[in-house]
Amino acid sequence: MSTLMSPTDTEVLTPQQVARILQVDTKTLANWRYLGRGPRFMKDGGIVRYPRRALDAYLDERTVITNA
């Protein structure tokens, strides 16, 4: 059985793109990586990329729903 993947399943973002989305500096992202915080990332040959699904999960985990 074949499964189709949506573009967001395979999309990867640069630190600059993620910084823009999260409205933080790229240095903040680098610091978070060093501290083991922030969205999950992958590194290949020294190049850092963020899977879109990992960024979406990171944002979902931090979404607060109030009863106000």
Backbone as XML, in Angstrom:
<?xml version="1.0"?>
<chain id="A" units="angstrom">
  <residue number="1" name="MET">
    <atom name="N" x="0.850" y="-1.171" z="0.000"/>
    <atom name="CA" x="0.000" y="0.000" z="0.000"/>
    <atom name="C" x="0.893" y="1.231" z="0.000"/>
  </residue>
  <residue number="2" name="SER">
    <atom name="N" x="0.594" y="2.162" z="-0.846"/>
    <atom name="CA" x="1.364" y="3.388" z="-0.978"/>
    <atom name="C" x="0.684" y="4.503" z="-0.198"/>
  </residue>
  <residue number="3" name="THR">
    <atom name="N" x="1.489" y="5.309" z="0.517"/>
    <atom name="CA" x="0.936" y="6.452" z="1.221"/>
    <atom name="C" x="1.519" y="7.715" z="0.628"/>
  </residue>
  <residue number="4" name="LEU">
    <atom name="N" x="0.689" y="8.702" z="0.509"/>
    <atom name="CA" x="1.136" y="9.984" z="-0.016"/>
    <atom name="C" x="1.518" y="10.888" z="1.138"/>
  </residue>
  <residue number="5" name="MET">
    <atom name="N" x="2.602" y="11.598" z="0.968"/>
    <atom name="CA" x="3.043" y="12.527" z="1.993"/>
    <atom name="C" x="2.702" y="13.943" z="1.555"/>
  </residue>
  <residue number="6" name="SER">
    <atom name="N" x="2.236" y="14.736" z="2.497"/>
    <atom name="CA" x="1.957" y="16.128" z="2.171"/>
    <atom name="C" x="3.264" y="16.907" z="2.185"/>
  </residue>
  <residue number="7" name="PRO">
    <atom name="N" x="3.294" y="18.071" z="1.543"/>
    <atom name="CA" x="4.527" y="18.857" z="1.515"/>
    <atom name="C" x="5.062" y="19.188" z="2.901"/>
  </residue>
  <residue number="8" name="THR">
    <atom name="N" x="4.178" y="19.354" z="3.897"/>
    <atom name="CA" x="4.652" y="19.690" z="5.235"/>
    <atom name="C" x="5.292" y="18.502" z="5.931"/>
  </residue>
  <residue number="9" name="ASP">
    <atom name="N" x="5.057" y="17.270" z="5.447"/>
    <atom name="CA" x="5.693" y="16.098" z="6.029"/>
    <atom name="C" x="7.188" y="16.075" z="5.729"/>
  </residue>
  <residue number="10" name="THR">
    <atom name="N" x="7.584" y="16.647" z="4.619"/>
    <atom name="CA" x="8.989" y="16.596" z="4.214"/>
    <atom name="C" x="9.647" y="17.975" z="4.187"/>
  </residue>
  <residue number="11" name="GLU">
    <atom name="N" x="8.882" y="19.028" z="4.387"/>
    <atom name="CA" x="9.424" y="20.381" z="4.313"/>
    <atom name="C" x="10.402" y="20.633" z="5.454"/>
  </residue>
  <residue number="12" name="VAL">
    <atom name="N" x="11.528" y="21.230" z="5.142"/>
    <atom name="CA" x="12.488" y="21.642" z="6.161"/>
    <atom name="C" x="12.726" y="23.137" z="6.038"/>
  </residue>
  <residue number="13" name="LEU">
    <atom name="N" x="12.962" y="23.762" z="7.174"/>
    <atom name="CA" x="13.137" y="25.209" z="7.231"/>
    <atom name="C" x="14.540" y="25.558" z="7.710"/>
  </residue>
  <residue number="14" name="THR">
    <atom name="N" x="15.031" y="26.689" z="7.277"/>
    <atom name="CA" x="16.334" y="27.176" z="7.734"/>
    <atom name="C" x="16.162" y="27.857" z="9.090"/>
  </residue>
  <residue number="15" name="PRO">
    <atom name="N" x="17.257" y="28.034" z="9.823"/>
    <atom name="CA" x="17.158" y="28.781" z="11.081"/>
    <atom name="C" x="16.599" y="30.196" z="10.870"/>
  </residue>
  <residue number="16" name="GLN">
    <atom name="N" x="16.929" y="30.819" z="9.759"/>
    <atom name="CA" x="16.409" y="32.163" z="9.487"/>
    <atom name="C" x="14.885" y="32.147" z="9.345"/>
  </residue>
  <residue number="17" name="GLN">
    <atom name="N" x="14.359" y="31.139" z="8.665"/>
    <atom name="CA" x="12.905" y="31.038" z="8.498"/>
    <atom name="C" x="12.218" y="30.789" z="9.839"/>
  </residue>
  <residue number="18" name="VAL">
    <atom name="N" x="12.800" y="29.905" z="10.637"/>
    <atom name="CA" x="12.209" y="29.589" z="11.949"/>
    <atom name="C" x="12.286" y="30.806" z="12.861"/>
  </residue>
  <residue number="19" name="ALA">
    <atom name="N" x="13.398" y="31.510" z="12.838"/>
    <atom name="CA" x="13.538" y="32.713" z="13.657"/>
    <atom name="C" x="12.471" y="33.741" z="13.287"/>
  </residue>
  <residue number="20" name="ARG">
    <atom name="N" x="12.210" y="33.884" z="12.004"/>
    <atom name="CA" x="11.185" y="34.822" z="11.548"/>
    <atom name="C" x="9.809" y="34.397" z="12.047"/>
  </residue>
  <residue number="21" name="ILE">
    <atom name="N" x="9.507" y="33.107" z="11.960"/>
    <atom name="CA" x="8.204" y="32.598" z="12.406"/>
    <atom name="C" x="8.025" y="32.794" z="13.909"/>
  </residue>
  <residue number="22" name="LEU">
    <atom name="N" x="9.081" y="32.486" z="14.683"/>
    <atom name="CA" x="8.995" y="32.581" z="16.144"/>
    <atom name="C" x="9.272" y="33.988" z="16.661"/>
  </residue>
  <residue number="23" name="GLN">
    <atom name="N" x="9.675" y="34.880" z="15.772"/>
    <atom name="CA" x="10.001" y="36.260" z="16.112"/>
    <atom name="C" x="11.101" y="36.335" z="17.166"/>
  </residue>
  <residue number="24" name="VAL">
    <atom name="N" x="12.164" y="35.558" z="16.923"/>
    <atom name="CA" x="13.360" y="35.595" z="17.757"/>
    <atom name="C" x="14.568" y="35.728" z="16.834"/>
  </residue>
  <residue number="25" name="ASP">
    <atom name="N" x="15.704" y="36.044" z="17.407"/>
    <atom name="CA" x="16.941" y="36.154" z="16.646"/>
    <atom name="C" x="17.493" y="34.758" z="16.351"/>
  </residue>
  <residue number="26" name="THR">
    <atom name="N" x="18.238" y="34.634" z="15.282"/>
    <atom name="CA" x="18.860" y="33.344" z="14.967"/>
    <atom name="C" x="19.849" y="32.937" z="16.061"/>
  </residue>
  <residue number="27" name="LYS">
    <atom name="N" x="20.431" y="33.912" z="16.747"/>
    <atom name="CA" x="21.334" y="33.604" z="17.864"/>
    <atom name="C" x="20.564" y="32.967" z="19.018"/>
  </residue>
  <residue number="28" name="THR">
    <atom name="N" x="19.326" y="33.358" z="19.192"/>
    <atom name="CA" x="18.487" y="32.738" z="20.215"/>
    <atom name="C" x="18.245" y="31.279" z="19.874"/>
  </residue>
  <residue number="29" name="LEU">
    <atom name="N" x="17.957" y="31.002" z="18.613"/>
    <atom name="CA" x="17.772" y="29.610" z="18.189"/>
    <atom name="C" x="19.042" y="28.796" z="18.424"/>
  </residue>
  <residue number="30" name="ALA">
    <atom name="N" x="20.196" y="29.375" z="18.104"/>
    <atom name="CA" x="21.464" y="28.676" z="18.322"/>
    <atom name="C" x="21.661" y="28.391" z="19.812"/>
  </residue>
  <residue number="31" name="ASN">
    <atom name="N" x="21.329" y="29.344" z="20.642"/>
    <atom name="CA" x="21.439" y="29.151" z="22.087"/>
    <atom name="C" x="20.484" y="28.067" z="22.567"/>
  </residue>
  <residue number="32" name="TRP">
    <atom name="N" x="19.259" y="28.079" z="22.050"/>
    <atom name="CA" x="18.293" y="27.038" z="22.420"/>
    <atom name="C" x="18.807" y="25.659" z="22.017"/>
  </residue>
  <residue number="33" name="ARG">
    <atom name="N" x="19.410" y="25.555" z="20.835"/>
    <atom name="CA" x="19.958" y="24.266" z="20.404"/>
    <atom name="C" x="21.035" y="23.802" z="21.374"/>
  </residue>
  <residue number="34" name="TYR">
    <atom name="N" x="21.906" y="24.712" z="21.770"/>
    <atom name="CA" x="22.989" y="24.400" z="22.703"/>
    <atom name="C" x="22.425" y="23.926" z="24.046"/>
  </residue>
  <residue number="35" name="LEU">
    <atom name="N" x="21.344" y="24.565" z="24.492"/>
    <atom name="CA" x="20.739" y="24.239" z="25.784"/>
    <atom name="C" x="19.762" y="23.066" z="25.711"/>
  </residue>
  <residue number="36" name="GLY">
    <atom name="N" x="19.510" y="22.566" z="24.500"/>
    <atom name="CA" x="18.557" y="21.467" z="24.347"/>
    <atom name="C" x="17.113" y="21.923" z="24.433"/>
  </residue>
  <residue number="37" name="ARG">
    <atom name="N" x="16.865" y="23.187" z="24.118"/>
    <atom name="CA" x="15.513" y="23.756" z="24.141"/>
    <atom name="C" x="15.059" y="24.045" z="22.717"/>
  </residue>
  <residue number="38" name="GLY">
    <atom name="N" x="13.860" y="24.590" z="22.609"/>
    <atom name="CA" x="13.362" y="25.005" z="21.307"/>
    <atom name="C" x="12.871" y="23.844" z="20.468"/>
  </residue>
  <residue number="39" name="PRO">
    <atom name="N" x="12.529" y="24.133" z="19.218"/>
    <atom name="CA" x="12.022" y="23.086" z="18.327"/>
    <atom name="C" x="13.102" y="22.058" z="17.991"/>
  </residue>
  <residue number="40" name="ARG">
    <atom name="N" x="12.675" y="20.833" z="17.746"/>
    <atom name="CA" x="13.610" y="19.789" z="17.327"/>
    <atom name="C" x="14.214" y="20.187" z="15.984"/>
  </residue>
  <residue number="41" name="PHE">
    <atom name="N" x="15.452" y="19.804" z="15.786"/>
    <atom name="CA" x="16.150" y="20.145" z="14.551"/>
    <atom name="C" x="16.977" y="18.960" z="14.100"/>
  </residue>
  <residue number="42" name="MET">
    <atom name="N" x="17.465" y="19.051" z="12.886"/>
    <atom name="CA" x="18.368" y="18.027" z="12.382"/>
    <atom name="C" x="19.602" y="18.729" z="11.846"/>
  </residue>
  <residue number="43" name="LYS">
    <atom name="N" x="20.695" y="17.991" z="11.864"/>
    <atom name="CA" x="21.962" y="18.560" z="11.429"/>
    <atom name="C" x="22.635" y="17.555" z="10.511"/>
  </residue>
  <residue number="44" name="ASP">
    <atom name="N" x="23.006" y="18.008" z="9.328"/>
    <atom name="CA" x="23.666" y="17.141" z="8.362"/>
    <atom name="C" x="24.872" y="17.880" z="7.806"/>
  </residue>
  <residue number="45" name="GLY">
    <atom name="N" x="26.045" y="17.388" z="8.117"/>
    <atom name="CA" x="27.252" y="18.043" z="7.634"/>
    <atom name="C" x="27.402" y="19.457" z="8.159"/>
  </residue>
  <residue number="46" name="GLY">
    <atom name="N" x="26.918" y="19.703" z="9.361"/>
    <atom name="CA" x="27.018" y="21.025" z="9.962"/>
    <atom name="C" x="25.908" y="21.981" z="9.573"/>
  </residue>
  <residue number="47" name="ILE">
    <atom name="N" x="25.014" y="21.547" z="8.701"/>
    <atom name="CA" x="23.903" y="22.396" z="8.270"/>
    <atom name="C" x="22.678" y="22.079" z="9.123"/>
  </residue>
  <residue number="48" name="VAL">
    <atom name="N" x="22.147" y="23.105" z="9.778"/>
    <atom name="CA" x="20.987" y="22.949" z="10.651"/>
    <atom name="C" x="19.719" y="23.203" z="9.861"/>
  </residue>
  <residue number="49" name="ARG">
    <atom name="N" x="18.761" y="22.303" z="10.022"/>
    <atom name="CA" x="17.442" y="22.455" z="9.408"/>
    <atom name="C" x="16.385" y="22.027" z="10.423"/>
  </residue>
  <residue number="50" name="TYR">
    <atom name="N" x="15.222" y="22.623" z="10.302"/>
    <atom name="CA" x="14.103" y="22.301" z="11.176"/>
    <atom name="C" x="12.983" y="21.670" z="10.354"/>
  </residue>
  <residue number="51" name="PRO">
    <atom name="N" x="12.627" y="20.431" z="10.644"/>
    <atom name="CA" x="11.472" y="19.858" z="9.953"/>
    <atom name="C" x="10.215" y="20.671" z="10.296"/>
  </residue>
  <residue number="52" name="ARG">
    <atom name="N" x="9.426" y="20.983" z="9.314"/>
    <atom name="CA" x="8.216" y="21.786" z="9.537"/>
    <atom name="C" x="7.307" y="21.128" z="10.564"/>
  </residue>
  <residue number="53" name="ARG">
    <atom name="N" x="7.193" y="19.805" z="10.504"/>
    <atom name="CA" x="6.314" y="19.115" z="11.452"/>
    <atom name="C" x="6.829" y="19.263" z="12.885"/>
  </residue>
  <residue number="54" name="ALA">
    <atom name="N" x="8.155" y="19.361" z="13.078"/>
    <atom name="CA" x="8.720" y="19.564" z="14.418"/>
    <atom name="C" x="8.408" y="20.968" z="14.926"/>
  </residue>
  <residue number="55" name="LEU">
    <atom name="N" x="8.477" y="21.950" z="14.039"/>
    <atom name="CA" x="8.128" y="23.317" z="14.433"/>
    <atom name="C" x="6.647" y="23.402" z="14.777"/>
  </residue>
  <residue number="56" name="ASP">
    <atom name="N" x="5.801" y="22.779" z="13.968"/>
    <atom name="CA" x="4.364" y="22.772" z="14.253"/>
    <atom name="C" x="4.079" y="22.116" z="15.602"/>
  </residue>
  <residue number="57" name="ALA">
    <atom name="N" x="4.754" y="21.015" z="15.902"/>
    <atom name="CA" x="4.571" y="20.324" z="17.184"/>
    <atom name="C" x="5.026" y="21.212" z="18.338"/>
  </residue>
  <residue number="58" name="TYR">
    <atom name="N" x="6.144" y="21.886" z="18.164"/>
    <atom name="CA" x="6.671" y="22.798" z="19.185"/>
    <atom name="C" x="5.649" y="23.893" z="19.492"/>
  </residue>
  <residue number="59" name="LEU">
    <atom name="N" x="5.068" y="24.466" z="18.454"/>
    <atom name="CA" x="4.069" y="25.517" z="18.647"/>
    <atom name="C" x="2.796" y="24.969" z="19.288"/>
  </residue>
  <residue number="60" name="ASP">
    <atom name="N" x="2.370" y="23.783" z="18.872"/>
    <atom name="CA" x="1.171" y="23.166" z="19.452"/>
    <atom name="C" x="1.348" y="22.904" z="20.941"/>
  </residue>
  <residue number="61" name="GLU">
    <atom name="N" x="2.538" y="22.458" z="21.338"/>
    <atom name="CA" x="2.808" y="22.159" z="22.756"/>
    <atom name="C" x="2.739" y="23.414" z="23.618"/>
  </residue>
  <residue number="62" name="ARG">
    <atom name="N" x="2.960" y="24.558" z="23.023"/>
    <atom name="CA" x="2.991" y="25.801" z="23.778"/>
    <atom name="C" x="1.728" y="26.635" z="23.640"/>
  </residue>
  <residue number="63" name="THR">
    <atom name="N" x="0.733" y="26.092" z="22.970"/>
    <atom name="CA" x="-0.526" y="26.799" z="22.813"/>
    <atom name="C" x="-1.326" y="26.700" z="24.108"/>
  </residue>
  <residue number="64" name="VAL">
    <atom name="N" x="-1.753" y="27.844" z="24.597"/>
    <atom name="CA" x="-2.511" y="27.894" z="25.845"/>
    <atom name="C" x="-3.960" y="28.214" z="25.508"/>
  </residue>
  <residue number="65" name="ILE">
    <atom name="N" x="-4.854" y="27.423" z="26.054"/>
    <atom name="CA" x="-6.278" y="27.648" z="25.870"/>
    <atom name="C" x="-6.849" y="28.088" z="27.217"/>
  </residue>
  <residue number="66" name="THR">
    <atom name="N" x="-7.470" y="29.234" z="27.219"/>
    <atom name="CA" x="-8.049" y="29.758" z="28.474"/>
    <atom name="C" x="-9.559" y="29.592" z="28.441"/>
  </residue>
  <residue number="67" name="ASN">
    <atom name="N" x="-10.141" y="29.637" z="29.602"/>
    <atom name="CA" x="-11.599" y="29.519" z="29.733"/>
    <atom name="C" x="-12.235" y="30.878" z="29.914"/>
  </residue>
  <residue number="68" name="ALA">
    <atom name="N" x="-11.541" y="31.931" z="29.559"/>
    <atom name="CA" x="-12.044" y="33.288" z="29.752"/>
    <atom name="C" x="-13.145" y="33.624" z="28.783"/>
  </residue>
</chain>
